[in-house]
Amino acid sequence: MARIEFWYEFASNYSWLAAVRIEDLARDAGHEVVWRPFLLGPIFRTQGWTSSPFNLFPAKGRHMRRDMERITQARGLPLVWPAVFPANSLVAARLALVGEKHGFVAPFSRAVFAAEFQEGRDIADRALLAEILTALGIDAEAMLAEAGSPEIKAALVARTEEATARGIFGAPSLFTPDGELFWGDDRLEQAIAWMADHPA
Amino acid sequence: MARIEFWYEFASNYSWLAAVRIEDLARDAGHEVVWRPFLLGPIFRTQGWTSSPFNLFPAKGRHMRRDMERITQARGLPLVWPAVFPANSLVAARLALVGEKHGFVAPFSRAVFAAEFQEGRDIADRALLAEILTALGIDAEAMLAEAGSPEIKAALVARTEEATARGIFGAPSLFTPDGELFWGDDRLEQAIAWMADHPA
């Protein structure tokens, strides 16, 4: 069983599209998904972008919104656009790193994405994040406390530095075991096919 | 028979990928392709970009180069990266507009793209453009003269203004008869499928 690294940002709508389907696609191909939450904001800022390119470049943003409507319709996914976009994903990302330690990163991440893009809720809201944790049977208060620890804060900074060092510039990004970088939900099938042609 | 508009920029490598296959895909679906050359440079400049985003954002550029290698390998296409990237596509685009008048826009455009990305040549070179026209059995000298006429210069400016007015921000871009905009070679299949589901 080979591992595909799935690098995602909670504020990223295309990351949501990939999060919904990557486990099924990988499992059907006999692979395992390694969930790797990171922050795209610091990377965008090094490019001189103070917000999402979808906000900075309105025509690009308009196409993206329509692209999302078409894709979710074709995939039978509900889409409720969040009032705040891009969301402040800092606490959610720290919680996802806590989830890596405690084994709940994948279901937590899927639930965060669903709240954001299927219900239109603001994932910066700690009460929402607590609600998601509780619904997963996880001690929300303890996990939120751990998410604020110096260890987790440093881990998220290190994660995002690793993303930059490995050439990530957007989300979602995928790494195959031989180090190939694939960017975008629309490259997911290519990454899986690449793994079949290039066994680790 | 419905018409799909194919908006492309000669300096754009993803436009090349689409130019290679759009006629076959459209014909198989019973549609006709309308070739619409335009210039992306003026649109990028309104976004504050003085060059291709692949040059301005090196990590994005590195991924794109690898993405192109993987895609061309999978499609069995030769790829020789041009020494000058992005190319100055002004004269080629004006010649393509001349080609719209005289009925050679599609074969001329495919030949320009092939010289650029399959042979790595600089399409800013008027001698190369003349060679391409001559190989197509077209009077190169007359067409180059017409490409420099005020009428054609104005037509290219108007074309690029139309692109902006219709929401184009990148290339290739596709318009279906009901006005849907699809961006990217990787949305070509979606655009064709859209036309099947939404007959004009």
Interface residues (C-beta under 8 A of the other chain):
Chain A: Q47 L56 F57 A59 K60 R62 H63 R66 D67 R70 I71 A74 T164 G167 I168 F169 G170 E180 L181 F182 W183 D186 R187 Q190 A193 W194
Chain B: Q47 L56 F57 A59 K60 R62 H63 R66 D67 R70 I71 A74 T164 G167 I168 F169 G170 E180 L181 F182 W183 D186 R187 Q190 A193 W194
